[in-house]
Amino acid sequence: MTTVAVTGAGGFCGSHVALAAAARGLGVLCVGRRPGPVGRHVPWDAARDVPDLSGADVVVHCAAAVGDPIPGSPAEAVMRAVNVDGTARLLEAAGGRPVVWMSSASVYTPGPGRSRITEDHPVRGQLNAYGRTKAAGEALAVAAGAVALRPRAVYGAGDPHLVPRLLSRVRRGLLLLPGPSVRLSLTAVENLADACLLATGWPPGAYNIADPVPYDRDEAVRAVLRAHGVRPRIGHVPLPLARTAAGTAERLARVRHRAEPVLSRYAVDQLAHSVVLDVGRAESRGWTAPRTLADYAGAPVPGGTGATSADG
């Protein structure tokens, strides 16, 4: 029986990968600080140690530090220790085993011009530590012969990031978003988990992973929040004003020594510009994405899902 080592299996994406592997009859090692939902727990601190991968045939590396820390903060140092140095330690331990490395579409160069991104889109100039450290870790992984998957704005059951951030920004029934609505790729965690397990046999390199078609931003946000019992009005902040507010928030966070600003240039960039991933390279390897936001939200999403017709 093939055994898959899933790092970060106690987290959001890693737990779904571990469950998907077990459902396929694979052995599972849950490697990380916390136990996973199935399989045997192998303790590992990605910021300090080389993991014990004994008994694993393949490795899916989902462990990562996430967030939007201010430059020079302790949180940024932890992010580098986990996402870059931890990757080096993981690759050392893998010792030639196939590795699938969880990257992110945040590695792509920000700004306009992302209405149809292939894996050849430039990777530089990231606006925050998360994007920079994921790009650096991915470069190490691909150089070592790994497959790197680039999802965008992963959503699904147990999501501790995307939905809580949206919910926290609804004030008196109003959610303000930067600029007019745009088209965005999102990635259902089930689609990502399937890709992680299939990709153990793919040629090394980067692969975009997203739902079948992009979504209208405003309608997707409404659908996600409706699934959590919130029906907000959406207001549009002019983009220059949103950028100014983000710059001010970042400066205040530095002065007040906060871990993260309440608004950042990265967040504005991710929401204000169309970001659509071309997933043709992954599809050419036999991967398909059956899940859409409609499955999560329980209703059709105007602007396009696979059933009815869609940031990281």
N, C-alpha and C positions, 0 to 999 in steps of 0.2 A: 504494500500500500504506500502510495506517495504521501509524504508528510510535508506540510507547508508551515514554515515559520512566519507568523504575522506579527511584525513589531507594531506597538501601539494598539494592540487588540482590545485594550480596555477603553479606547476612545471611540469616537463616532464612526469614522470610516473603517478603522481597523476591526471593530466589532462586527460590522456588516460583512467584511471580507472573511473573517473567521467563521461566521455562521454559514456563509455561502460555501466555503470550503467543506465544512462538516456535512452540509446537505448533499454535496457531491460524493460523499464517502471518503474524503481525504482525511488523513491524520492532521491534527492542528497543534502547533506549539504557539502559545500566546506569550510573546516576548515584550516585556515592558514593566513599568512600575506597578501596574494594576493587573489583576487577572482578567482574562477575556471571558466571553459568554460560554465558550466550549473549550475542550482540549486541556492541555497541561500548561500551567503557568511557569514561565522562565523569567525570574526577576532580572530587570535591566534598567539602569539609569543611563539614558542616551547621552547625557551631558558629561559623563565621567568614565564609563566602563566599556570594555569590549564584550559584546554579548556571547553567551554560550549557545551555539546553534547546533549542538550535537543532536543527531537524529533527524535533522531537517534535510530534505532533498531540494527544496526551492525556498526562496525568501521573498516575501512581499513586505516592503518597508513603508509602513504608514505612520510611524512615530514622527511627530514634528511639534515644534513650538509655534503657536499661531498668535495672531494679534497685530496691533498697529502701534508698536512702542515708539516713543520719541527717540531721536538720535542721541547716543551717548548714555542712555539709561541702563540700569542693571538688567531690565527686561530684554533690551537689545543684545546684551552680552550673553544672556541665557539662550536667546534665539540662535545666535551664531554657534554656541557650544553644542546645541542639539541638532540644528539643521545642517550645519557644515561639518564640524568636528565629529558629531555623532554619525554622520554618513560615512566618514573615513573609517571610523571604528567598525561600523556595520560591514563595510566592504572588506575590511581585513578579516573579519570573522567568517564572511561568506565563503572565502577560500575557493572560488571557482564555481560555486553553485549558481544557478540562474537567479538573478535578482530583478524584481519589479520595484521600481522606486516611485513613490507617490510625489509627483511634482505639482505644479499649479499653473494656470494660465496667467497668474500674476507675474510670471517671469517675462512676459512680453513687454516690449517697449510701449510706454503709455501714450495717450493722446489720440487724436483721430486717425483714421486709416486702418481700423480694425473691423471693418464690416464683413470681411471674409478672411480669417486668419488661417494660413497653413502653418505647418511646423517650421517652415523656413522664415517666418516673420522674425525681425530682429529681436534679440534678447539682450537688452541693455537699458540703462537709465531708469531702473525701477524707482518708484516714489517712496518706498518704505523698506524697513528692515526685513519684513517677511518676504517681499519679492526678491530682494537682493540675496538673502540667505538661501532661499529656494533655488535661485538661479545658480549660486555657487555650489550647492549640494548636488544639484542635477548635473552640473558639468563634471564633478568627480565621478558620479555614478555612471554616466554615459561613457566617460573615458575608460572606466573599468569593465565595460561591456554590458551594462544594465539596460533594461527597458525603462524609460521614464514616461509616465502618464501625466498629461496636463488637463485636469478637469477645471471647470469654472463654477464657482458658487454652488458647492455641493449642498443638496437639501435632502430631507427625508426624516423618517422617524428617529427621534433621539438627537436631532441637530442641536448642538449647544452654541452655535455661532450665528448663522444667518438670521433665523427667526427671532431669537432673543434680541438681536440688535435692532431689527425692524420694530418689534413690539416696544422697545424702550424709547423709541423716537416718536411714538404717537402721542400727541398732546391735545387734550380736549377734542378727541376725534379727528384731529388733523395730522397728516404726515406730509412734511415738506421734502421734496426731492429736487435735485439740481437740474435745471433746464427742462426742455420738453421731453416727452417719452421717446425712447430709442429701442432698438432691437438688441436683445441680449441672449447669449447662450447660458443655460443652467445645466447642472448635471445631477440627475437622480442618483442617490447613493447606491441603489441596486444596480444601475447601469455601470457605475464605477466598479463595484465589487465583481461583477461578471468580467469586466475588462482586466482587472488585476489577476484573475485566475487564468484567463485565456492567454494573457501576455507572457506568461512564463516560457512559452515556446516561440515568441516573436523575435525577429532580428533586433539587435540592440538599436537604441535611438529613441527619439521623442515621438509621442503619439497624442493628439488631441482626443479628449473624451467628453462628450456632451450629449444632451438629449437630441432626438432626431431633427428637430427644427427649432429655430430661435423663438423667443417670446417677446411680446410687447411688454416693456418694463412696467408700466403702470398697472396693466391688467394682471400681470404675474404677481406683483406685490399685493394687489387686492385679493387675488385668489389665495395666496399664502396666508394672509392675515384673516380672511374669512374662515379658513380651516381652523383657526384658533379663536374663533368667536368675535373677531374685531372687524368692523366695517368702517374704515376710515375714509374721510375725504382726503384727496391728494392735491396738494398745492405745489406749484412750480416756482422755484426760486431762480431768478436770472443767473446764468452761469457765472458772469463776472462777479456778482455779489457772493455766490457760493464759494468761489475760489478765495475771495478776500476773507470771508468768514473762516474758511479752513486755515488760511495762513495765520490769522489772529489766534485761533484756537491752539494751533501748534506752538506759537510763541508763549501763550499763557501756560501751556502744559510744561514747557521747559522752565519757566520762571517759578512755577509752583511745584516743580519736581513730581509731576504726575506721571504714572506709567504710560498712559495713552491720552491723546487729546480727545475732546468730545466730538470733533470733526477734523478730518485730515484731507490733504490734497489727494491722497490715494483713494479715499472713499468717494470723493467727488468725481475723480477720473473714472472709477469703476461704474458709477451710476449715470454719468452724463454723456458718455460716448458709446456708440454701438460697438459691441464686442461679440462677434459671431465666430465660433470655431468651426473650421472645416474638419470633419472627422473621417474623410475619405481614406486616409492611410490606415486607420484602425479597422475600418470596414473592409478594406482589401485583405485583411488577415482573418476575416470571418466573424468579427464582432458586430453585433447589432444592439440597438438601444430600445427595448420595448417599453420601458417605463417613461411616463411624462408627468408634468406637473398636474394634469387632470387626474391622474391616479392618486396623487398625494392630496390634492385639494377636494376631490370628490365631485368635481363639476367641470364642464368645459371651460377652457381659458381662451377668451377672444384674443386673436393675434397669432394663434397657431399652436396646436399640439398635434402629435401624431394621431390622436383620436378624433380631433375636430377639424383639423385643417389640413414652442416658444420659439456675479458679477463677480476673485476672487481675487 
